[in-house]
Amino acid sequence: MELMLLITLFVVAIFLGVELITKVPPTLHTPLMSASNAISGITLVGALLAAGSGAGVWVNILGFIAVVLATINVVGGYLVTNRMLAMFKRK
C-alpha cells in the first residue's frame, strides 16, 4: 500500500512540475535556473555528508559518485546561467 502511495505521489509531482515549468514566461527562466542551482548546491552538501559518514565501503563509494555528479550539476548549471545572462548584456 505504501509503495502505491509513493508511486502516485511521484506521478503527481511529475505532472505538476511539467505544468508549472511550461507556464514560466521567458523573462523568468534565468532566475528560475539560479534558484534550481542553489537547490543543487544543497544536494551537494547531502552528498558530502553521505560520502564522509563512514557507514561502510559501499556508502562511501556511492557518496563519492553522488559528490561528483552533484558537482557537475552545480558547475554546469552556473555556466548555463552565466551564458544566459550574457545574452542580455549590451554590446
Backbone bond lengths (Angstrom), bond angles and torsions (degrees), N, CA, C in turn:
res aa  C-N    CA-C-N  psi(-1)  N-CA   C-N-CA  omega(-1)  CA-C   N-CA-C  phi
1 M - - - 1.448 - - 1.530 110.75 -
2 E 1.336 116.41 -41.82 1.453 119.61 -179.65 1.528 111.44 -65.76
3 L 1.322 117.47 -35.46 1.464 121.10 178.55 1.527 110.63 -63.12
4 M 1.323 117.20 -42.19 1.472 120.21 178.74 1.524 111.22 -64.30
5 L 1.311 117.47 -37.86 1.459 121.28 177.45 1.526 110.27 -63.59
6 L 1.317 117.19 -44.04 1.466 121.10 179.74 1.524 111.58 -65.77
7 I 1.319 117.34 -40.58 1.469 120.68 178.21 1.528 110.31 -65.25
8 T 1.334 116.74 -42.53 1.460 120.78 178.16 1.521 110.84 -62.04
9 L 1.320 117.26 -44.10 1.456 121.64 178.24 1.526 110.96 -61.91
10 F 1.317 117.22 -40.44 1.463 121.93 178.81 1.532 111.20 -63.41
11 V 1.317 116.71 -44.22 1.475 121.03 -179.71 1.529 110.21 -65.77
12 V 1.328 117.79 -41.99 1.464 120.79 178.26 1.529 110.33 -64.27
13 A 1.327 117.97 -39.92 1.463 121.35 178.61 1.523 111.21 -64.25
14 I 1.323 117.38 -39.48 1.470 120.46 176.96 1.524 110.37 -63.07
15 F 1.328 116.18 -48.36 1.467 120.34 -179.44 1.523 111.04 -60.47
16 L 1.333 117.30 -46.43 1.450 121.56 -179.36 1.530 111.08 -64.31
17 G 1.333 117.36 -41.57 1.461 120.77 179.10 1.512 112.55 -62.81
18 V 1.330 117.11 -43.33 1.466 120.52 179.06 1.525 110.18 -64.95
19 E 1.313 117.16 -42.73 1.463 120.45 179.68 1.524 111.92 -63.51
20 L 1.316 117.22 -40.90 1.466 120.02 -179.31 1.522 111.97 -70.57
21 I 1.315 117.40 -42.63 1.464 120.54 -177.41 1.527 111.32 -66.59
22 T 1.325 117.76 -37.45 1.465 119.64 -179.61 1.515 111.97 -70.29
23 K 1.318 118.31 -18.30 1.466 121.55 -179.78 1.529 113.22 -91.12
24 V 1.324 118.15 -2.70 1.462 121.11 -178.42 1.527 109.44 -76.27
25 P 1.341 117.23 126.75 1.474 118.71 177.69 1.532 111.14 -69.93
26 P 1.332 117.29 155.17 1.471 120.32 -176.82 1.528 114.11 -58.28
27 T 1.330 118.33 -28.12 1.467 119.54 -178.63 1.525 112.34 -71.00
28 L 1.316 117.85 -16.15 1.465 120.51 -179.16 1.527 113.33 -101.82
29 H 1.317 117.76 2.13 1.464 119.57 -177.80 1.524 112.19 -65.27
30 T 1.341 118.14 -39.76 1.463 120.59 -179.08 1.529 111.74 -65.12
31 P 1.348 119.73 -48.57 1.471 117.95 176.72 1.525 112.80 -62.71
32 L 1.322 117.01 -34.17 1.459 120.11 178.64 1.529 110.49 -65.72
33 M 1.325 117.31 -40.38 1.465 120.73 176.71 1.526 110.97 -63.45
34 S 1.334 117.31 -40.28 1.459 120.15 179.62 1.522 110.85 -63.96
35 A 1.318 117.05 -40.20 1.465 120.28 179.35 1.527 111.00 -66.43
36 S 1.325 117.13 -40.41 1.460 119.08 179.53 1.529 111.16 -70.14
37 N 1.327 117.75 -28.00 1.468 119.93 174.12 1.521 110.88 -67.55
38 A 1.322 117.39 -36.74 1.466 120.29 177.34 1.527 110.07 -65.25
39 I 1.323 117.49 -38.85 1.457 121.11 177.27 1.528 109.94 -64.90
40 S 1.320 117.34 -37.52 1.465 120.39 176.70 1.520 111.11 -64.96
41 G 1.321 117.20 -30.91 1.460 120.45 175.16 1.516 111.65 -64.26
42 I 1.327 117.12 -36.49 1.464 121.13 176.10 1.526 109.56 -65.37
43 T 1.327 116.66 -37.86 1.460 120.75 176.55 1.521 110.39 -62.16
44 L 1.302 116.80 -38.14 1.468 120.94 178.10 1.527 111.22 -63.58
45 V 1.320 117.03 -39.55 1.473 120.20 177.67 1.532 110.02 -63.29
46 G 1.337 117.25 -42.73 1.460 120.52 177.45 1.512 112.39 -63.20
47 A 1.332 116.34 -38.01 1.466 120.06 178.01 1.524 110.92 -66.39
48 L 1.323 117.03 -38.68 1.467 120.01 176.82 1.528 111.48 -63.83
49 L 1.328 116.06 -40.07 1.467 119.17 177.74 1.522 111.26 -64.66
50 A 1.335 116.63 -39.15 1.466 119.70 179.03 1.527 111.06 -67.90
51 A 1.336 116.28 -39.66 1.463 119.83 -178.00 1.526 111.73 -67.53
52 G 1.314 117.09 -33.15 1.457 119.60 -176.90 1.512 114.38 -100.47
53 S 1.317 117.06 13.64 1.468 119.25 -175.62 1.525 112.66 -73.43
54 G 1.317 117.65 -25.92 1.458 120.93 -179.75 1.520 113.09 69.68
55 A 1.333 116.88 27.34 1.457 121.18 -177.97 1.521 112.53 -82.74
56 G 1.296 117.59 -7.97 1.455 120.88 -179.62 1.518 110.33 154.70
57 V 1.311 115.62 168.14 1.463 120.83 -177.09 1.529 110.63 -65.55
58 W 1.336 116.88 -45.42 1.467 119.72 -177.48 1.526 111.79 -66.23
59 V 1.309 116.76 -35.95 1.470 119.98 177.35 1.518 109.86 -65.43
60 N 1.321 117.13 -40.28 1.466 120.19 177.87 1.524 111.56 -65.68
61 I 1.320 117.29 -40.65 1.469 120.70 179.58 1.523 110.16 -65.43
62 L 1.328 116.50 -48.49 1.470 119.78 178.99 1.528 111.34 -64.48
63 G 1.326 117.38 -35.61 1.464 120.93 176.36 1.511 111.73 -64.78
64 F 1.333 116.10 -40.56 1.470 119.27 177.78 1.526 110.97 -64.28
65 I 1.317 116.82 -42.54 1.478 120.30 177.52 1.524 110.15 -62.35
66 A 1.336 116.90 -40.06 1.461 120.82 178.40 1.525 110.99 -64.43
67 V 1.330 117.21 -39.02 1.473 120.71 177.89 1.521 110.35 -63.03
68 V 1.328 117.03 -45.26 1.463 120.71 -179.52 1.528 110.57 -62.11
69 L 1.317 117.18 -48.15 1.465 120.23 -177.98 1.527 111.70 -67.34
70 A 1.317 118.34 -39.87 1.463 120.68 178.56 1.524 111.09 -66.48
71 T 1.329 116.97 -36.79 1.470 120.08 177.43 1.521 110.96 -65.07
72 I 1.318 116.83 -42.99 1.463 120.14 176.90 1.525 110.34 -60.66
73 N 1.327 116.28 -41.48 1.464 120.84 179.91 1.526 111.47 -63.62
74 V 1.325 117.38 -44.98 1.463 120.89 -178.49 1.523 110.95 -66.77
75 V 1.323 117.32 -49.24 1.468 120.59 -178.55 1.532 110.76 -63.32
76 G 1.319 116.81 -44.85 1.458 119.93 178.34 1.514 112.14 -62.50
77 G 1.325 117.31 -39.16 1.460 120.65 178.61 1.520 112.03 -64.03
78 Y 1.326 116.49 -42.42 1.459 118.74 178.39 1.524 111.81 -69.02
79 L 1.303 118.21 -33.45 1.473 119.89 176.18 1.523 110.88 -66.03
80 V 1.317 116.72 -41.39 1.469 120.11 177.87 1.524 110.40 -65.21
81 T 1.335 117.30 -42.26 1.469 120.74 178.36 1.519 110.45 -62.51
82 N 1.317 117.29 -42.70 1.462 120.81 178.69 1.524 111.12 -62.27
83 R 1.308 116.30 -40.28 1.468 120.14 179.21 1.532 111.31 -67.07
84 M 1.342 116.35 -38.75 1.462 119.16 177.29 1.526 111.32 -65.92
85 L 1.332 117.08 -40.20 1.460 120.02 178.68 1.526 111.53 -66.31
86 A 1.325 117.35 -31.24 1.461 120.98 178.24 1.515 111.21 -66.13
87 M 1.315 118.09 -25.29 1.466 121.06 179.07 1.533 111.30 -67.71
88 F 1.341 117.92 -23.51 1.451 121.37 -177.44 1.517 113.18 -92.96
89 K 1.331 118.36 -5.56 1.462 121.10 178.98 1.518 110.04 -75.57
90 R 1.330 113.71 143.18 1.464 118.34 177.26 1.513 109.98 -78.63
91 K 1.319 114.68 143.54 1.466 119.22 -178.70 1.502 111.04 -97.85
